[in-house]
Amino acid sequence: MPHSEQVLAGVIANRMAARPDLKIVVFENAGVRPDDARSYRDLWENGQRLAQVLIERGMRVGDHFALLMNNHAEFVDAMVAASISGTVFVPIDPRTKGEKLAFMLDMAQCKGVIAADYALDHVTEVRTGLRELEWIIGLETDEGVKSPKDYPGVESYLAALPEKAPDIAIRTVDPESEMELIFSSGTTGDPKGIITTHARFCGLGALIPTQVGYRDGDVLYSGLSLTHGNAQFITLGSALVSGFPCVLSRKFSKSRLWDITRRYGCTTFNLLGGMMTAVFADPPRPDDADNPVRMIISSGMPKAIWEEFEKRFDVQILEFYAAIEGGMSVKPIGVGPIGSIGKPPPSLLYRIVDENGDDSPPDTPGELLFRPGDGSPAKVEYYRNPEASLAKVKDGWLHMGDIVVEDREGWLYFLYRAGGAIRRNGEFINAGFIEKVIAECVTVDDVYVYGIKQAQGTPGEKDVVAAIVPKERGNFDPDAVFKICRRKLEPSQIPTYLQVLDAIPKTASEKPQDRFLIELFEQRPDSVFTEIHRQQQRRA
């Protein structure tokens, strides 16, 4: 008898029965180690083995355990194991440490942790203060300096697994039960644990391919972290549920991006806006357009580089807007104006409202709200945070926290995150144009533009900061970048400051983190340059 298609383990069991040997997920390992692949049979058998490990450690239906690792095949094994055992997995960026890690593990009430060996230092440093934590399992990789056996009280992943796969009945019976607890990025404060149900994950795995236009023969790719919803829903979920083979990298690499697509025949991949700028910043190559990619699913493609990007790499951009909590809009390929985030699907109602909650007319900015198309109230549940849950769906509408504008044809345009706009001399600054100009500088490897409180303290006004990662730190000349900006940008767009860094701090989803950039701005004045500063240096 077929299993439920609204429960992850049921999906895997059904696919295993129908197409057991289809290699549905490949983890490419940068050519320095053999790739890891998983067929539906592999996922089911490995899920069974790890489910037994969880049950043997006292994990009951509804209990939580954390996953701290990059994109390893064992990540997906653990997802299936959680679904079989009825437990809930909590993916956490393996770079997380200290108070933030302790907060997330404690907030999620994790009884156990499965961590890659390179993340075990972070876990063991905070374990004594965690009230719920009972066990830690360390996954052996080729990236760790130490092995799990070097940590007291940490079990080996490989040693814990039974040799043969048991036959455990799927313990998840309610599709509306928790599948995972996925944390928000925490760019503006403490991260919130967003409850994702089995029904939602499986439903999106069936819906997204129709919304973005995947077709027979497509091979999906992502270098984004599985600890974030983008890679997990758009790529992995679509693969597991709808049967599109996918390739995942342990980490995103812009330098290897196109070579990966060529090697594996990937026809589509998904990137975030800032990553698009970073890819575009690389010097053009004769073989840029020699790739199998037909479509890129973008979230935040800068209008300033959109058409040049498509032409240079011979691809088409599909712009996709969504959040883990819900809401969606899509601008199909070749339909609608460049720069738009599209239109919501018929299954969703939406509003754009001003600060008083009144509907904004066309061409007037406002916050974007969603609710189901049948008019029922939107639902969001942040784990152990009822106040935030209620605020997110105030009056039955999902409040996205994003300021958009709608033109008279119904196309939406993202303007800025509420509270994060850059207003200078009374006008809002389009960071994308500034990033494009700087990204085209041959000395720049990555760039992100953000705003800080204006030095003169004018209410609501901000100074423009361009955070830059040079290709060669020792040969980087800020003055040359200022000259290019002065030549190509309007006066109001020229950065007030250039902040030169070894790397731009980003979340697991490659989203730049403004608050950490601001901290570095304040703590490292030696890395900040102004035109006046450079002129004074020359005069001295």
Kinemage of the C-alpha trace (Angstrom):
@kinemage 1
@onewidth
@group {chain A} dominant
@subgroup {mainchain}
@vectorlist {calphas} color= white
{ca met a 1} P 0.000 0.000 0.000
{ca pro a 2} L 1.429 3.414 -0.930
{ca his a 3} L 2.522 5.675 1.883
{ca ser a 4} L 1.350 9.242 2.429
{ca glu a 5} L 2.653 11.710 -0.155
{ca gln a 6} L 2.410 14.429 2.485
{ca val a 7} L 5.080 12.905 4.731
{ca leu a 8} L 8.739 12.981 3.662
{ca ala a 9} L 9.441 9.375 4.656
{ca gly a 10} L 6.313 8.306 2.779
{ca val a 11} L 7.531 10.079 -0.353
{ca ile a 12} L 10.921 8.361 -0.148
{ca ala a 13} L 9.312 4.951 0.473
{ca asn a 14} L 6.999 5.375 -2.503
{ca arg a 15} L 9.808 6.488 -4.821
{ca met a 16} L 12.037 3.683 -3.574
{ca ala a 17} L 9.341 1.196 -4.562
{ca ala a 18} L 8.918 2.751 -8.018
{ca arg a 19} L 12.450 3.933 -8.945
{ca pro a 20} L 14.833 2.491 -6.350
{ca asp a 21} L 18.109 3.028 -8.214
{ca leu a 22} L 17.578 6.545 -9.554
{ca lys a 23} L 20.496 8.692 -8.347
{ca ile a 24} L 18.390 11.584 -7.177
{ca val a 25} L 21.012 13.593 -5.261
{ca val a 26} L 24.717 13.971 -6.031
{ca phe a 27} L 27.040 15.822 -3.654
{ca glu a 28} L 29.925 17.101 -5.729
{ca asn a 29} L 33.081 17.403 -3.689
{ca ala a 30} L 35.188 19.875 -5.644
{ca gly a 31} L 37.244 17.160 -7.306
{ca val a 32} L 39.390 16.679 -4.209
{ca arg a 33} L 37.425 13.643 -3.021
{ca pro a 34} L 34.949 11.214 -4.623
{ca asp a 35} L 31.408 12.482 -5.045
{ca asp a 36} L 28.650 11.133 -2.813
{ca ala a 37} L 25.416 10.042 -4.471
{ca arg a 38} L 22.100 8.911 -3.077
{ca ser a 39} L 19.436 6.883 -4.837
{ca tyr a 40} L 15.963 6.552 -3.378
{ca arg a 41} L 17.006 3.111 -2.115
{ca asp a 42} L 20.079 4.628 -0.430
{ca leu a 43} L 17.998 7.314 1.239
{ca trp a 44} L 15.458 4.816 2.526
{ca glu a 45} L 18.027 2.325 3.857
{ca asn a 46} L 20.313 4.994 5.361
{ca gly a 47} L 17.273 6.698 6.839
{ca gln a 48} L 16.244 3.422 8.461
{ca arg a 49} L 19.700 2.883 9.930
{ca leu a 50} L 19.936 6.381 11.363
{ca ala a 51} L 16.332 6.230 12.610
{ca gln a 52} L 17.358 3.237 14.722
{ca val a 53} L 20.259 5.276 16.140
{ca leu a 54} L 17.856 8.053 17.118
{ca ile a 55} L 15.374 5.664 18.710
{ca glu a 56} L 18.141 3.880 20.636
{ca arg a 57} L 19.148 7.224 22.144
{ca gly a 58} L 15.707 7.712 23.580
{ca met a 59} L 14.330 10.060 20.937
{ca arg a 60} L 10.543 10.025 20.968
{ca val a 61} L 8.035 11.315 18.454
{ca gly a 62} L 8.232 15.103 18.424
{ca asp a 63} L 11.698 15.347 20.016
{ca his a 64} L 14.232 17.706 18.396
{ca phe a 65} L 17.839 17.155 17.338
{ca ala a 66} L 20.216 19.563 15.561
{ca leu a 67} L 22.221 19.134 12.361
{ca leu a 68} L 25.439 21.159 12.128
{ca met a 69} L 27.133 20.428 8.839
{ca asn a 70} L 27.695 21.710 5.333
{ca asn a 71} L 25.993 19.993 2.413
{ca his a 72} L 26.876 16.364 3.076
{ca ala a 73} L 24.893 13.336 1.908
{ca glu a 74} L 24.334 12.491 5.579
{ca phe a 75} L 22.279 15.684 5.903
{ca val a 76} L 19.587 14.193 3.656
{ca asp a 77} L 19.914 10.789 5.355
{ca ala a 78} L 19.133 12.557 8.633
{ca met a 79} L 16.071 14.279 7.147
{ca val a 80} L 14.652 10.901 6.148
{ca ala a 81} L 15.614 9.335 9.485
{ca ala a 82} L 13.803 12.079 11.371
{ca ser a 83} L 10.672 11.499 9.331
{ca ile a 84} L 10.789 7.724 9.869
{ca ser a 85} L 11.335 8.095 13.615
{ca gly a 86} L 8.832 10.931 14.000
{ca thr a 87} L 11.487 13.284 15.337
{ca val a 88} L 12.239 16.850 14.246
{ca phe a 89} L 15.555 17.982 12.783
{ca val a 90} L 16.927 21.483 13.379
{ca pro a 91} L 19.451 22.574 10.711
{ca ile a 92} L 22.026 25.101 11.948
{ca asp a 93} L 24.829 26.760 10.004
{ca pro a 94} L 28.001 24.894 11.120
{ca arg a 95} L 29.833 28.212 11.449
{ca thr a 96} L 27.531 29.186 14.329
{ca lys a 97} L 29.229 29.243 17.717
{ca gly a 98} L 29.249 30.718 21.203
{ca glu a 99} L 26.189 32.422 22.621
{ca lys a 100} L 24.271 32.291 19.353
{ca leu a 101} L 24.713 28.533 19.039
{ca ala a 102} L 23.785 28.005 22.684
{ca phe a 103} L 20.690 30.164 22.208
{ca met a 104} L 19.550 28.198 19.139
{ca leu a 105} L 20.098 24.771 20.691
{ca asp a 106} L 18.399 25.827 23.910
{ca met a 107} L 15.498 27.591 22.203
{ca ala a 108} L 14.868 24.541 20.008
{ca gln a 109} L 15.095 22.193 23.029
{ca cys a 110} L 17.463 19.905 21.157
{ca lys a 111} L 18.051 16.596 22.906
{ca gly a 112} L 20.849 15.666 20.564
{ca val a 113} L 23.247 17.029 17.968
{ca ile a 114} L 24.713 15.459 14.853
{ca ala a 115} L 27.677 17.654 13.946
{ca ala a 116} L 30.409 17.372 11.356
{ca asp a 117} L 33.822 16.984 12.957
{ca tyr a 118} L 34.795 20.540 11.952
{ca ala a 119} L 31.855 21.896 14.014
{ca leu a 120} L 32.457 19.821 17.154
{ca asp a 121} L 34.606 22.460 18.842
{ca his a 122} L 31.681 24.868 18.719
{ca val a 123} L 29.223 22.312 20.103
{ca thr a 124} L 31.390 20.986 22.915
{ca glu a 125} L 32.251 24.497 24.081
{ca val a 126} L 28.604 25.245 24.888
{ca arg a 127} L 27.274 21.823 25.890
{ca thr a 128} L 27.550 22.270 29.657
{ca gly a 129} L 25.021 25.111 29.658
{ca leu a 130} L 22.368 23.263 27.655
{ca arg a 131} L 19.596 21.835 29.819
{ca glu a 132} L 18.021 19.488 27.266
{ca leu a 133} L 21.115 18.137 25.481
{ca glu a 134} L 21.685 14.413 26.090
{ca trp a 135} L 23.933 13.214 23.265
{ca ile a 136} L 26.329 14.385 20.557
{ca ile a 137} L 27.288 12.400 17.462
{ca gly a 138} L 30.245 13.499 15.353
{ca leu a 139} L 30.263 12.897 11.609
{ca glu a 140} L 33.678 11.963 10.254
{ca thr a 141} L 34.643 14.052 7.230
{ca asp a 142} L 37.840 14.918 5.409
{ca glu a 143} L 37.551 18.536 6.592
{ca gly a 144} L 37.977 18.116 10.341
{ca val a 145} L 41.283 18.638 12.135
{ca lys a 146} L 40.234 16.249 14.896
{ca ser a 147} L 38.001 13.180 14.831
{ca pro a 148} L 34.935 12.582 17.043
{ca lys a 149} L 36.907 10.178 19.236
{ca asp a 150} L 39.092 13.091 20.345
{ca tyr a 151} L 36.110 14.693 22.102
{ca pro a 152} L 34.985 13.212 25.454
{ca gly a 153} L 31.341 12.242 25.392
{ca val a 154} L 31.019 12.415 21.599
{ca glu a 155} L 30.027 9.314 19.629
{ca ser a 156} L 31.228 8.396 16.163
{ca tyr a 157} L 28.581 8.611 13.458
{ca leu a 158} L 30.041 5.684 11.538
{ca ala a 159} L 30.359 3.505 14.632
{ca ala a 160} L 26.806 4.270 15.759
{ca leu a 161} L 25.126 3.101 12.540
{ca pro a 162} L 23.942 -0.519 12.433
{ca glu a 163} L 25.480 -2.591 9.664
{ca lys a 164} L 22.148 -3.615 8.168
{ca ala a 165} L 19.094 -1.491 7.621
{ca pro a 166} L 16.268 -2.408 10.009
{ca asp a 167} L 12.589 -2.373 9.078
{ca ile a 168} L 11.087 0.455 11.122
{ca ala a 169} L 7.533 1.506 10.372
{ca ile a 170} L 7.119 5.211 9.632
{ca arg a 171} L 6.210 6.859 12.921
{ca thr a 172} L 5.120 10.177 11.426
{ca val a 173} L 1.379 9.834 10.912
{ca asp a 174} L 0.170 13.449 10.844
{ca pro a 175} L 1.230 15.489 7.772
{ca glu a 176} L 0.651 18.681 9.778
{ca ser a 177} L 3.188 17.646 12.416
{ca glu a 178} L 6.633 19.262 12.620
{ca met a 179} L 9.205 18.049 10.126
{ca glu a 180} L 11.882 20.597 10.934
{ca leu a 181} L 12.595 23.754 12.832
{ca ile a 182} L 14.441 26.105 10.508
{ca phe a 183} L 15.845 29.310 11.932
{ca ser a 184} L 15.499 32.736 10.380
{ca ser a 185} L 18.822 34.342 9.482
{ca gly a 186} L 18.856 36.581 12.542
{ca thr a 187} L 20.247 39.542 10.616
{ca thr a 188} L 18.333 42.015 12.807
{ca gly a 189} L 18.215 40.195 16.150
{ca asp a 190} L 17.881 36.752 17.706
{ca pro a 191} L 16.934 34.124 15.104
{ca lys a 192} L 13.426 32.683 15.313
{ca gly a 193} L 12.670 28.988 14.843
{ca ile a 194} L 10.125 28.569 12.046
{ca ile a 195} L 8.113 25.374 12.220
{ca thr a 196} L 7.880 23.604 8.860
{ca thr a 197} L 5.428 20.733 8.581
{ca his a 198} L 5.708 17.619 6.455
{ca ala a 199} L 2.700 18.729 4.429
{ca arg a 200} L 4.281 22.085 3.620
{ca phe a 201} L 7.662 20.640 2.609
{ca cys a 202} L 6.102 17.955 0.421
{ca gly a 203} L 3.523 20.359 -0.982
{ca leu a 204} L 6.201 22.829 -2.013
{ca gly a 205} L 8.228 19.985 -3.535
{ca ala a 206} L 5.289 19.374 -5.865
{ca leu a 207} L 4.299 23.038 -6.377
{ca ile a 208} L 7.628 24.771 -7.020
{ca pro a 209} L 8.492 22.832 -10.205
{ca thr a 210} L 5.225 24.007 -11.761
{ca gln a 211} L 5.756 27.603 -10.605
{ca val a 212} L 9.303 27.943 -11.932
{ca gly a 213} L 8.894 25.750 -15.005
{ca tyr a 214} L 11.165 22.770 -14.439
{ca arg a 215} L 10.787 20.314 -17.315
{ca asp a 216} L 11.759 16.788 -18.296
{ca gly a 217} L 15.503 16.402 -18.589
{ca asp a 218} L 16.340 19.208 -16.165
{ca val a 219} L 19.191 18.657 -13.732
{ca leu a 220} L 19.023 21.048 -10.787
{ca tyr a 221} L 22.019 22.580 -9.041
{ca ser a 222} L 22.639 24.585 -5.890
{ca gly a 223} L 25.677 25.632 -3.903
{ca leu a 224} L 23.521 27.204 -1.205
{ca ser a 225} L 23.403 25.675 2.255
{ca leu a 226} L 20.721 23.131 3.123
{ca thr a 227} L 20.376 24.944 6.441
{ca his a 228} L 18.455 27.601 4.460
{ca gly a 229} L 15.068 27.290 2.802
{ca asn a 230} L 16.213 28.274 -0.693
{ca ala a 231} L 18.338 25.191 -1.391
{ca gln a 232} L 16.169 22.946 0.728
{ca phe a 233} L 12.833 23.785 -0.901
{ca ile a 234} L 13.617 24.969 -4.437
{ca thr a 235} L 16.308 22.385 -5.202
{ca leu a 236} L 16.285 19.426 -2.813
{ca gly a 237} L 12.529 19.362 -2.157
{ca ser a 238} L 11.763 19.531 -5.873
{ca ala a 239} L 14.211 16.690 -6.473
{ca leu a 240} L 12.965 14.349 -3.757
{ca val a 241} L 9.250 14.896 -4.363
{ca ser a 242} L 9.062 15.523 -8.107
{ca gly a 243} L 11.966 13.381 -9.265
{ca phe a 244} L 14.310 15.951 -10.809
{ca pro a 245} L 17.928 14.849 -10.262
{ca cys a 246} L 19.943 17.455 -8.411
{ca val a 247} L 23.564 18.279 -7.681
{ca leu a 248} L 24.625 20.005 -4.470
{ca ser a 249} L 28.016 21.429 -3.518
{ca arg a 250} L 29.281 21.482 0.044
{ca lys a 251} L 29.783 25.218 -0.282
{ca phe a 252} L 29.087 27.834 -2.924
{ca ser a 253} L 32.034 28.619 -5.196
{ca lys a 254} L 31.626 31.335 -7.789
{ca ser a 255} L 34.969 30.407 -9.386
{ca arg a 256} L 33.780 26.822 -10.046
{ca leu a 257} L 30.110 27.551 -10.736
{ca trp a 258} L 30.124 27.205 -14.509
{ca asp a 259} L 32.576 24.296 -14.525
{ca ile a 260} L 30.220 22.403 -12.194
{ca thr a 261} L 27.269 22.942 -14.501
{ca arg a 262} L 29.318 21.714 -17.470
{ca arg a 263} L 30.588 18.622 -15.687
{ca tyr a 264} L 27.185 17.487 -14.432
{ca gly a 265} L 24.993 18.825 -17.221
{ca cys a 266} L 23.056 21.099 -14.886
{ca thr a 267} L 20.361 23.005 -16.726
{ca thr a 268} L 19.209 25.302 -13.911
{ca phe a 269} L 20.418 26.657 -10.609
{ca asn a 270} L 19.320 29.183 -7.998
{ca leu a 271} L 21.253 32.166 -6.673
{ca leu a 272} L 20.580 35.180 -4.487
{ca gly a 273} L 21.037 38.748 -5.703
{ca gly a 274} L 24.330 39.443 -3.942
{ca met a 275} L 25.787 36.251 -5.378
{ca met a 276} L 24.766 37.350 -8.859
{ca thr a 277} L 26.805 40.510 -8.398
{ca ala a 278} L 29.796 38.482 -7.225
{ca val a 279} L 29.591 36.159 -10.256
{ca phe a 280} L 29.218 39.137 -12.588
{ca ala a 281} L 32.304 40.755 -11.003
{ca asp a 282} L 34.586 38.066 -12.441
{ca pro a 283} L 36.366 39.175 -15.635
{ca pro a 284} L 34.555 37.991 -18.809
{ca arg a 285} L 35.902 34.790 -20.376
{ca pro a 286} L 35.553 33.523 -23.947
{ca asp a 287} L 33.661 30.426 -22.745
{ca asp a 288} L 31.177 32.236 -20.461
{ca ala a 289} L 28.263 31.288 -22.730
{ca asp a 290} L 29.505 27.734 -23.254
{ca asn a 291} L 27.408 26.067 -20.564
{ca pro a 292} L 24.294 23.831 -20.390
{ca val a 293} L 22.299 26.194 -18.167
{ca arg a 294} L 19.018 27.408 -19.647
{ca met a 295} L 17.503 29.082 -16.576
{ca ile a 296} L 18.668 30.721 -13.364
{ca ile a 297} L 16.163 31.087 -10.554
{ca ser a 298} L 17.136 34.358 -8.967
{ca ser a 299} L 16.002 35.992 -5.776
{ca gly a 300} L 17.014 39.626 -5.949
{ca met a 301} L 18.639 39.920 -9.376
{ca pro a 302} L 19.870 43.535 -9.607
{ca lys a 303} L 18.127 45.314 -12.461
{ca ala a 304} L 21.404 47.045 -13.306
{ca ile a 305} L 23.095 43.822 -14.445
{ca trp a 306} L 20.071 41.676 -15.390
{ca glu a 307} L 20.205 41.911 -19.196
{ca glu a 308} L 23.998 41.978 -19.412
{ca phe a 309} L 24.151 38.861 -17.224
{ca glu a 310} L 21.696 36.991 -19.474
{ca lys a 311} L 23.597 37.949 -22.621
{ca arg a 312} L 27.070 37.234 -21.264
{ca phe a 313} L 26.241 33.731 -19.988
{ca asp a 314} L 23.486 32.925 -22.535
{ca val a 315} L 20.930 32.172 -19.831
{ca gln a 316} L 17.454 33.368 -18.918
{ca ile a 317} L 16.509 34.753 -15.524
{ca leu a 318} L 13.389 33.742 -13.641
{ca glu a 319} L 12.896 36.021 -10.652
{ca phe a 320} L 11.414 34.287 -7.605
{ca tyr a 321} L 10.358 35.985 -4.385
{ca ala a 322} L 9.422 34.007 -1.268
{ca ala a 323} L 10.110 33.595 2.433
{ca ile a 324} L 10.329 30.534 4.642
{ca glu a 325} L 7.189 31.633 6.450
{ca gly a 326} L 5.208 31.829 3.190
{ca gly a 327} L 4.253 34.217 0.408
{ca met a 328} L 5.424 34.008 -3.178
{ca ser a 329} L 5.677 35.910 -6.430
{ca val a 330} L 7.199 34.863 -9.744
{ca lys a 331} L 8.320 36.761 -12.826
{ca pro a 332} L 8.401 34.136 -15.588
{ca ile a 333} L 11.108 34.136 -18.208
{ca gly a 334} L 10.490 36.730 -20.881
{ca val a 335} L 7.288 37.985 -19.259
{ca gly a 336} L 6.948 41.262 -17.448
{ca pro a 337} L 9.389 44.128 -16.940
{ca ile a 338} L 13.048 43.668 -16.063
{ca gly a 339} L 13.563 44.372 -12.371
{ca ser a 340} L 10.174 43.124 -11.220
{ca ile a 341} L 9.744 40.323 -8.671
{ca gly a 342} L 6.672 39.230 -10.618
{ca lys a 343} L 3.124 38.577 -9.521
{ca pro a 344} L 1.708 36.300 -6.803
{ca pro a 345} L 0.101 33.047 -7.971
{ca pro a 346} L -3.718 32.734 -7.987
{ca ser a 347} L -3.484 30.626 -4.823
{ca leu a 348} L -2.527 33.735 -2.816
{ca leu a 349} L -4.240 37.009 -1.995
{ca tyr a 350} L -2.031 40.024 -1.392
{ca arg a 351} L -2.125 43.626 -0.257
{ca ile a 352} L 0.348 46.508 -0.170
{ca val a 353} L -0.249 48.727 2.854
{ca asp a 354} L 1.121 51.960 4.280
{ca glu a 355} L 2.245 52.574 7.866
{ca asn a 356} L -1.387 52.954 8.958
{ca gly a 357} L -2.426 49.638 7.420
{ca asp a 358} L -4.345 51.281 4.572
{ca asp a 359} L -3.999 50.005 1.026
{ca ser a 360} L -1.372 51.809 -1.023
{ca pro a 361} L -2.403 52.834 -4.548
{ca pro a 362} L -0.305 51.829 -7.581
{ca asp a 363} L 3.181 53.345 -7.768
{ca thr a 364} L 3.141 54.023 -4.000
{ca pro a 365} L 5.484 52.037 -1.693
{ca gly a 366} L 4.078 49.876 1.077
{ca glu a 367} L 4.576 46.630 2.970
{ca leu a 368} L 3.660 43.415 1.152
{ca leu a 369} L 1.101 41.147 2.850
{ca phe a 370} L -0.204 37.692 1.873
{ca arg a 371} L -2.953 35.276 2.861
{ca pro a 372} L -4.360 32.075 1.293
{ca gly a 373} L -6.473 32.518 -1.807
{ca asp a 374} L -9.583 31.158 -0.091
{ca gly a 375} L -9.471 34.084 2.345
{ca ser a 376} L -8.563 32.007 5.389
{ca pro a 377} L -6.095 33.517 7.862
{ca ala a 378} L -2.371 33.115 7.215
{ca lys a 379} L -0.608 30.808 9.663
{ca val a 380} L 2.957 31.046 10.942
{ca glu a 381} L 4.331 29.445 14.064
{ca tyr a 382} L 7.628 30.464 15.578
{ca tyr a 383} L 8.694 27.834 18.080
{ca arg a 384} L 8.200 28.994 21.678
{ca asn a 385} L 7.555 32.553 20.527
{ca pro a 386} L 3.789 33.166 20.404
{ca glu a 387} L 4.173 36.956 20.451
{ca ala a 388} L 6.262 36.949 17.281
{ca ser a 389} L 3.882 34.435 15.684
{ca leu a 390} L 0.863 36.667 16.295
{ca ala a 391} L 2.671 39.784 15.079
{ca lys a 392} L 3.720 38.042 11.853
{ca val a 393} L 0.099 37.216 10.930
{ca lys a 394} L -1.639 40.239 12.401
{ca asp a 395} L -5.272 40.540 11.241
{ca gly a 396} L -4.928 37.273 9.331
{ca trp a 397} L -2.338 38.617 6.875
{ca leu a 398} L 1.252 37.422 6.630
{ca his a 399} L 3.410 40.522 7.051
{ca met a 400} L 6.510 40.077 4.896
{ca gly a 401} L 8.436 43.035 6.326
{ca asp a 402} L 9.427 44.025 2.776
{ca ile a 403} L 8.584 47.324 1.141
{ca val a 404} L 7.437 46.963 -2.456
{ca val a 405} L 5.629 48.974 -5.094
{ca glu a 406} L 3.082 47.774 -7.647
{ca asp a 407} L 2.801 49.283 -11.102
{ca arg a 408} L -0.525 49.795 -12.880
{ca glu a 409} L -0.221 46.419 -14.641
{ca gly a 410} L 0.095 44.560 -11.345
{ca trp a 411} L 3.855 43.863 -11.434
{ca leu a 412} L 5.592 44.057 -8.067
{ca tyr a 413} L 9.000 45.607 -7.411
{ca phe a 414} L 11.045 45.010 -4.287
{ca leu a 415} L 12.397 48.239 -2.809
{ca tyr a 416} L 13.952 47.385 0.547
{ca arg a 417} L 13.585 45.518 3.783
{ca ala a 418} L 11.534 47.555 6.242
{ca gly a 419} L 13.976 49.607 8.278
{ca gly a 420} L 16.836 48.846 5.892
{ca ala a 421} L 16.425 51.460 3.181
{ca ile a 422} L 19.269 53.788 2.230
{ca arg a 423} L 17.880 57.310 2.100
{ca arg a 424} L 20.358 60.048 1.251
{ca asn a 425} L 19.536 63.707 0.864
{ca gly a 426} L 15.844 62.862 0.794
{ca glu a 427} L 15.988 60.223 -1.962
{ca phe a 428} L 16.261 56.463 -1.814
{ca ile a 429} L 19.487 55.000 -3.199
{ca asn a 430} L 19.442 51.971 -5.513
{ca ala a 431} L 22.316 49.876 -4.173
{ca gly a 432} L 22.254 47.630 -7.249
{ca phe a 433} L 23.556 50.343 -9.565
{ca ile a 434} L 26.427 51.127 -7.219
{ca glu a 435} L 27.304 47.441 -6.830
{ca lys a 436} L 27.329 46.954 -10.604
{ca val a 437} L 29.793 49.780 -11.185
{ca ile a 438} L 32.130 48.591 -8.419
{ca ala a 439} L 31.806 44.911 -9.406
{ca glu a 440} L 33.091 45.807 -12.865
{ca cys a 441} L 36.362 47.119 -11.380
{ca val a 442} L 39.093 44.625 -12.244
{ca thr a 443} L 40.512 44.809 -8.710
{ca val a 444} L 37.234 43.862 -6.966
{ca asp a 445} L 36.241 40.288 -6.128
{ca asp a 446} L 33.006 40.952 -4.180
{ca val a 447} L 30.978 44.002 -3.175
{ca tyr a 448} L 27.930 44.788 -1.064
{ca val a 449} L 26.414 48.223 -0.504
{ca tyr a 450} L 24.615 49.118 2.717
{ca gly a 451} L 23.777 52.180 4.798
{ca ile a 452} L 24.839 53.430 8.199
{ca lys a 453} L 23.459 56.221 10.326
{ca gln a 454} L 24.542 59.526 8.824
{ca ala a 455} L 27.541 61.125 10.538
{ca gln a 456} L 25.644 64.415 10.858
{ca gly a 457} L 22.793 62.578 12.566
{ca thr a 458} L 20.021 63.713 10.212
{ca pro a 459} L 16.916 61.651 11.132
{ca gly a 460} L 16.202 58.903 8.592
{ca glu a 461} L 19.265 59.728 6.510
{ca lys a 462} L 22.128 57.303 5.905
{ca asp a 463} L 25.644 57.366 4.544
{ca val a 464} L 26.458 54.873 1.793
{ca val a 465} L 29.080 52.210 2.498
{ca ala a 466} L 30.504 49.893 -0.156
{ca ala a 467} L 31.989 46.810 1.489
{ca ile a 468} L 34.646 45.478 -0.880
{ca val a 469} L 36.693 42.286 -1.048
{ca pro a 470} L 39.718 42.994 -3.285
{ca lys a 471} L 41.217 40.374 -5.542
{ca glu a 472} L 44.631 41.306 -4.119
{ca arg a 473} L 44.580 43.198 -0.825
{ca gly a 474} L 48.118 44.528 -1.133
{ca asn a 475} L 47.566 46.067 -4.570
{ca phe a 476} L 44.104 47.497 -3.963
{ca asp a 477} L 43.737 51.256 -4.451
{ca pro a 478} L 40.524 52.728 -2.948
{ca asp a 479} L 41.165 55.983 -4.764
{ca ala a 480} L 40.860 54.225 -8.124
{ca val a 481} L 37.425 52.889 -7.125
{ca phe a 482} L 36.298 56.350 -6.033
{ca lys a 483} L 37.386 57.735 -9.418
{ca ile a 484} L 35.364 55.122 -11.282
{ca cys a 485} L 32.315 55.827 -9.090
{ca arg a 486} L 32.724 59.550 -9.655
{ca arg a 487} L 32.831 58.957 -13.411
{ca lys a 488} L 29.944 56.484 -13.719
{ca leu a 489} L 27.515 57.297 -10.888
{ca glu a 490} L 25.304 60.208 -10.016
{ca pro a 491} L 26.661 62.333 -7.145
{ca ser a 492} L 24.055 60.990 -4.688
{ca gln a 493} L 25.123 57.388 -5.466
{ca ile a 494} L 28.838 57.775 -4.795
{ca pro a 495} L 29.737 55.852 -1.617
{ca thr a 496} L 30.642 57.897 1.397
{ca tyr a 497} L 32.952 55.107 2.542
{ca leu a 498} L 34.782 52.130 1.090
{ca gln a 499} L 35.149 49.335 3.635
{ca val a 500} L 37.913 46.941 2.573
{ca leu a 501} L 37.573 43.411 3.963
{ca asp a 502} L 38.984 39.927 3.521
{ca ala a 503} L 35.418 38.594 3.323
{ca ile a 504} L 31.903 39.981 3.610
{ca pro a 505} L 30.143 38.351 6.588
{ca lys a 506} L 27.167 36.389 5.275
{ca thr a 507} L 24.492 34.015 6.485
{ca ala a 508} L 24.285 30.403 5.350
{ca ser a 509} L 22.116 31.619 2.481
{ca glu a 510} L 24.890 34.020 1.383
{ca lys a 511} L 22.926 37.050 2.601
{ca pro a 512} L 25.295 39.825 3.743
{ca gln a 513} L 24.848 40.652 7.411
{ca asp a 514} L 24.580 44.381 7.905
{ca arg a 515} L 24.919 44.343 11.673
{ca phe a 516} L 28.292 42.565 11.535
{ca leu a 517} L 29.474 44.895 8.799
{ca ile a 518} L 28.523 47.859 10.970
{ca glu a 519} L 30.421 46.334 13.910
{ca leu a 520} L 33.517 45.910 11.730
{ca phe a 521} L 33.071 49.448 10.430
{ca glu a 522} L 33.212 50.773 13.985
{ca gln a 523} L 35.920 48.420 15.250
{ca arg a 524} L 38.291 48.625 12.255
{ca pro a 525} L 38.608 52.267 11.169
{ca asp a 526} L 41.862 51.353 9.419
{ca ser a 527} L 39.816 49.401 6.840
{ca val a 528} L 37.525 52.339 6.020
{ca phe a 529} L 38.407 54.906 3.354
{ca thr a 530} L 36.848 58.154 2.151
{ca glu a 531} L 37.751 60.415 -0.747
{ca ile a 532} L 38.784 63.108 1.741
{ca his a 533} L 40.940 60.601 3.593
{ca arg a 534} L 42.736 59.659 0.383
{ca gln a 535} L 43.246 63.283 -0.582
{ca gln a 536} L 44.725 64.025 2.837
{ca gln a 537} L 47.060 61.053 2.487
{ca arg a 538} L 48.321 62.351 -0.867
{ca arg a 539} L 48.884 65.876 0.529
{ca ala a 540} L 50.791 64.439 3.495
